[in-house]
């Protein structure tokens, strides 16, 4: 063999190194042994984080893509490995986060026989990803990997699945690896489109800027904020993207998300011109597609997105602009502020946002209103917050203020179990930063085995378990819709602090609000990460409505009162 001959596994890893991959996550499998062999020599250049379950690995890759803007790389074996990983793939798609899932596959000589763990990955993942492909010639690995990378990061970012037949990884080739990444500048808005957008805003009485997406640069975010602040236009984020705009800025007015607060719904409904930048119009950010008329909103809509497939997909805009968010923000800001008579509109919107932090005392041993008020004071400016899904997530979503350097990693898909893997991925990328995960007791138990991953990788966050002994979101729906017929939502939990210590973490149970501050200080000082088990009453199901009040409302609805 020539000196430039290598197997497909080595060629694949060399191509990823050339593209700029530096971290990967996965669970080993016999179907991609040649890749594992190639990764043996890449420590410090392309690290492999060994995970405990493929769903956790895929969550880590999805969170990595959301945090960095580069594709999160995930390795899983065929069949069960791939189907376990599907939850992270779906989450990456709904988050518009770049990710590449590499899946082992049976050899090409066995295809179509339902061989051991064989799946048709194009069929399984076809509706869940931007592109699903299977390599059928070892010499095409550079071509396919380059396209997968480009597809994951351009337009609307998202996941790609690449199936790796075992013989494609062991076959030898002299095809060289990629020499480097391609360059794909964001599409720029045309001058005419910018002029019209500015004119529509200038003619507004109640303008609103609605933004989303994870593919912002620091400069792009700064340009958007400078324009909004100078123009005094109220700004609202879509569900779980409030970290992309400084919440301390007077123009920031809240998040359009699950359980949309009245102030935000009013802003969306009463605005006469809406500039929507980089967001897809999902269910949660439109209050179940009820805030705007379908398909033509009463509001004059300017929709800006890097993918033409998002423009007019749900709502027909008066002006649709295919442009990347950062390119658009710079072009918009270059023209200076837009002036109008809407100062009172913006001030009222901001006052409504600030009023949302005023909470009554909660009927709970640990009062999360007071806990989050304390966290707003002590969290570092560059803290990274993560959460999974459940009623508990309202505390990280609505009751923290995200400054310019803070980040939030939370799943638009509502996937339970995302928070712990996301926190581990954040610690892998930024070991020097404070990473704080909010988890419900049910949510925590979806992926708590990844604490072993964290300990092995030296990537140990601080985790708050909001432990109320129930699946809170489902219980809330039961109380409203099937009062006095609760089933399947009560949990018997383990000793979480003991479990944390078994994984090498600092573990404490916090039973009173006044004990939280000292416990949190100890948690942050622990060199091995920490789990704080917070005792939360089932009554304190939401910040402003108790379980008993929900039950009473459900009974009144049932009885026609």
N, C-alpha and C positions, 0 to 999 in steps of 0.2 A: 504493500500500500504506500502511496505517496505521503509526503510529510504534511500535506494539507487535507488528508482524508480524516473524516470524523463521522461518528454515527449521528442519527437524527436527533437524539436527545441532547448531545453536545452542541449541535448546530442550533437547536431551538434556544438553549440557554445563552449561547454566544450572541444570538440575535436580540434577545431581551436585554442583555447587557449593553449592546450598542444603542438600543432605543432609549435607554435611560432607566430601566427597572433597577431598583435598589433593595426592595423588600418583597417577600412573597409569603403566603400563608397556605397551609394545607395539612392534609392527613395522608400519610404514605400509603401507596398501593402497589401491588405487584405489576399492575398494568403500565406503570411508568417508571420502572426501575432505572432505565437508562437516563431519565431526567434527574432522578435522585443522585445517581452516580456523578452526573455533570455538576450538580449543585454542591458536591463534596468539596470542590476546589474554589468556591466563590464567596466564602465567608468574608464579610466586610465589604464586598462589592455587590452581591445579590444574595441577601440573607434569606434563609428559610425559617419561618416561625412554625414550629411543630404544634399543631392544635389537637384537641381531643375529640372533636366531632366536626364533620364537614359543614354543618350549618353554622357553627361558630367561625370556622375558617372563612366561609363566604361572607359572613357579616363583617369580619375584619377587613377583607378585601374591599367590600362596598364602602365601609367607613374610611378606609385609606384613600379611596378615590375621591370621596366627598371632601376630605380634609386637605388633600394635596393638589387635586386637579389632574393627577397622573393616574393611569389605570392601576387599580388594585389587582395584584396577581394572585390567583388562587389555584392550587393543584389538588385534584381529587381523583380517586379511582373510578372505574366504570360502575354502572348500575346503581347499587345502594349509595355509593359515594356521591354520584352525580345528583341523585334525587334528594339526598340530604342537603346538598348545597343549593337546591333550587330556591329556598327561602331567601338566601342572600342575593341571588340573581334577581329575583322579583323586587326585592327592596332597592337594589341599585337602579333598576329600571324606573320605578316610581320616583326615586330621588333624583333621577337624571345624573347619576354618578358614574364615572368611567371605571370599568372593571373588565378583566379578561379571566374567564374560567377555563382552565385547561383540564380536560377530562380524558382519562385513559379509555381505551376502546379495544375490543377484541381485534385480533389480527385480520388483515384484509382477506386472508384465505378462509376465514370462518364466517364472514359477514352473511346475514340473511338466514342463518340457521337457528336463531334464538340460542346462540352459544351462551356459555356461563356469563351472566351479568350483562348480556348484550342489550343495548338500547339504540334506537334511532334518534340521535341527538338533535337532528334538525326538526324532527316531529315533536320531541319532548319539549324543546326550548324555543321552537320557532316563533311562537306568539309572545314570548317573554323577554326577548332580547332584540338588539338591533341587528345582529347577524349571528347565525349558527352555521358552522362549517366543519367539515371533516377532511383532514389531510390524507390524500391518496397517493402522493408521490413525495419521497423524501426530499427531492430537489426543489420542491415548491415551498418548503418551510419558510425561507426568508420572505417570499412574496406574501404568503398568507399571514404570517405574524405581523408584517409591516401594515397590511390592510386592517388586521384586527385592531392594532394600536390606534391607527388613524380613525377608524370607525368609532372606537370607544370615546375619543376625546373631541371630535368635531360635531358640528350641528347641535343637536340635542345630545349631550353626552349620555352614555349608558353602557350596559354590559354586552359583551360578546362571548360566545362559547366556541371553543376550538376543541374538537375531538381528535385524539391522538391514537390511531391504531398502533398496537404494540410493535409490529414489524416496521412501521415508519420511524420508530425511535431507535431501533437496533440496526436497520439497514445503513450501510456506509455510503458516503457521498463525498465528492470533491467540490461541491457547490460552496462558495464562500459565504460567510455570514454577512449580515448587513453591516455597513460601515458607519451608520449613524441614523438618527431619526430624521424623518421628513419635517419640513416646516409648513404649517398650515395657518397662516394669519386669519384672524376672524374676518368675516365679511363686513365691509364698511358700509355705513348708510350713505345713500346719495345725498348730495347737497339739497336737492329739491325736497326730499323726504324730511330732512332736518328743518328746512324752512317751513314746511306745512305743519309739522309737529309743533314747532314753536308758536306758529300763528294760532293753532287750535288751543294751546294752553293759554296764550295771551287773551284769547276771547272768552275764557272761562270765567264763571263766577265762583265755582266750587271745584277746583282742580284736585286731582288725587294722583299720587305716584304709587303704583303697586309693583313690587319686584319679587323675584325669586331666583332659584337656581344656585348651583354650587360652583360654577366655573367663572367666578369673579377673580380678578387680580386685585392686589392692594391698591394699585393706581386707579383701576376702574371703579372700585368702591369709593375711593376718595373723590373722584370726579363726579360720580352720581350724588354723593353727599354735598359736595360744594355747590352743585347746581340747585339741589333741593333747598339747601339752607339759604342761599342767596336769593332764591325766588320765593321763599317762605311757603312752599307747597307741602301739605301734609303727606307723610310717607307711611305706607302699610306694607308689611311683608306677607308673603303667602305662608302657608302652614310649614312651620319648623325651619324657616330661613331668616328669623329675626336677627341672627348673629352677623349677617352680611351688611348691616347698617348700624351705626353707633346709636344705641337706644337712649343715650343721654342727650342726644341732639334735640333741640326744641321742636324740630319738625317730625320726629318719629312718633307715630301715633298708635302702634300696636300691630298685632298679628291676626291675619285672617285664617283661622284654623277651626279645628273641631270644637263644638260648643261655642260658636262665635259670639263674642261679647257684644251687647247692644251697641256700644259706641262704634265699634268697627263696622258692624252691619249697617248702621246709619250712614257712616262715611261712604261705604260702597254704594248704597242705594241712592243717596242724595247728591253724590258727585255728578257734575254735568260733563266733565271731561276726565277720562282716566287714561293715564300713560302707564301701560303694563309692560314691564321690561324683564325679559328672560324668564317669564313664568309660563307654565302650562296651566290651563284653567281646569284644575282638578275639583273633585267633589267637595273636599274639605274647605277649600279657599273660596268657594262660591255658595256656601251653606246649602249644599245639596242641589246646586244649579238653580237656586231660587232667587238669588239677589239680582241677577240680570235676566232680562227677557231673552228667550231662545228663539231663533238664533241671532236676532238683531237686538242688542241692548238699547234701552232708552238713552243711556249715557253715550256720549261720543267717545269711541274707543280707539286708542292708538296702541297697537300690539307690536312689540319688537321682540324678535327671536332669531337665533342663529339658524334655525331649521325652518324651511318653508312649510314643512309638514305640520308645524304647530300653528301656523297662521291660518285662521278661519276654520280650525278643526272643530271647535265647539261654538264660538261666538264670531260673528262676522264683524271685523273691525272697519271703521271708517277709513283708517289708514293702517295698513300692514307693512311692516318694514323688516326685511330679512337682514339682520345685522347681529354681530356678536355683542354681548352686553357691555364689554369694556370699550370696544370701538365706538358703540353708540353713545355711551356715557361721555367719552372724551369729546366726540363731535358735538354733542348737545351742550356740554359745558363750555366749549370753546367760544360759543356765541354770547356768553355772559348770561346773567339771570333774565328770566321773564317776569315782568312786573304786572301786577293786577290788584284789584281791590278785594282781597280774600284773607287779609290778616286775621279778622275775627273768626273766620271759618277754621283757619289753622290753629288758632289759640284755643278755641273750643274743643277741637279734636285732641290736642295735647292734654288739656285739662281732663278730658275723659279718660285718657290713657293713665295719667297719674292717679286719678281717683280709683282706678282698678286695684291699686296696691293697698288700699285701706280695707282691712278685714276685721270682722268681729273675732273675739276670742273663740277658738274652736273647742268643741267638747271632746278632748282627746288628751291622754297622758303626755304625748309629745305633740305640740301645736306647730304644724308646718308653716303657718303664717309667720310665726315668730322665728322659726328656724331659717326660712328664706330671707327674712328681714336681716337676720344676723349674717347670713352668707353674702348678701349684697354689700355688706360693709367690709368683710374680711377676705373675700376671694381675690387672688391676684388679677391684675389687669389682663394677663394673657392666659387665664384659666381656660381649659377645655372641658365642656360639660357634655355628658352623654346620657341618654335614656333609652329605654325600650318603649313598650306600649302598655297603657292602662290609665285609669283615672289619676294615678299618682303623677303621671307625666305633666299634668297641669302645673305642678310646682316648679319644675325646671323650665317649662315653656312660657308661663305667664308671670311668674313672680321672681325672676331674676332679670337684671338689666345687663344686656350684652354690650360691652364697650367695643371700641374699634379693634382691639386685639384679641377679644374673647371669641371662642368658637363653640357652636352647638352641633353635635352629631346626634341626630334623632331621625327615626324612619318615617317618611311620609306614608309608607305602606301600612303602618300600624302593626309592625311585626314585633311580637313579644320576644324577649331575649336578646335584642340588638345591643342594649346598653353596655353589657360587660365586654363582649368582643370589640365593640367600638372603642371603649376606653383602653383596652389592651393595644389596639392598633395605634391609638393616639400616643400612648406611652412609648411604643416602638419608634414612632417618628420623632417625638419630642420628649425624650426621657427627663429633660430638665423642667418641664412645665407641670403645674398642678392639673391633674385630670380627676374629675369628680363625676361619678356615675350615680344617677338616680334609678332605683329599681324597685318595683313592687315585689311582694313576697312570691306571687305567682310568676311574675316576669323573671325574677332572679333564678328561679329553679328551672327555667328553660335552658339556660346556658351556664349554670354555676360551675360545671366541670371545667370550664375554661380558666378558672382560677389556677388550675395546675399549669396551663399554658403560660399564664402571667408569671407565675413563680419561676418556671423554667427559663423564660425569656428575660427575666429581670425587668418586667414591664408591669408593675403593680400599682394600680390606681387606688383611690379612696372610693368606697362604694357605700351609699346610703340605701338601706332596705327599708321601705315604708311598709311595715308589717301590720296589716289589719286582718289577716286570717281569711280573706275572701278574694275572689276574682271580682274586683270592684266595679269595673265597667259593665260587665254582664249583670252583676247584682243590681246596679242602678237601673238598667233596662227592665229587669224582672220586676223591681218594685213599682216602676211606672206602668208597666203593661200587664203584669200578671201578679198583682199584689196578693199576699198571703199564700202564694204557690211557688215559693223559692225552692229550687233544686239545683244541685250540681255546682254550687259556687262557694260552699264552705270548705276550708282547707285545714288540715292538721299538718303543721309545719315542724321541721327539725329545729334544733338549737343552732341558729345561724352563726352565732359568734363562735361556738365550738367548731362548727364546720369550717369557718374561716381559718381558725387556728390550725386545723388539720391540714389545710392547704398552705400553711406557712405565713398567713396574713395575721396582722393584729386584729383581734375581734372583740367587740364590746356590745352589750345590750344597753340601750338608753331608754329609761322608763319615765323620765320627766323632762319637760322642756328646759328647765333650768340646768340640767346636767349636760345639755348638748354641747355648749361652747367648749367646755373642758375636754369632753370626749373627742370633739372634732380636732382640737389642738393636738391631742395625743395621736389621733389618726394621721394627721398631716406630718407629724414628727417620725412616724414609723418608717424605717427604711425598707420594709417589706410590704408596703401597702396596708390597707385596713378595710374592714367591713364593720359598719355600725348598724346594728339591728334596732330600728326605731319603733317603739310601741305606739301604734296608731289605733284609735278607736274605730270600730266599724261605723259608728255614728258620723264621724267626720269624713264622709265619703267624698264631698266636694267642698271647696272653700266657702260656699255660701248656702248650701242646702244639706241638711242632715239626712241620714237614712230614714229616720222616722217621718220627716217631712215629705220625702219622696214616696214613702208608702202611703201616707195620707192623700197625696195628690193622685196616686194610682187608684186608691179606693174611691175617691171622689169621681174620677173619670169613669171607673167601672160602674158606679151606681148612678151616673148621670147627674151628679150634683154640680 
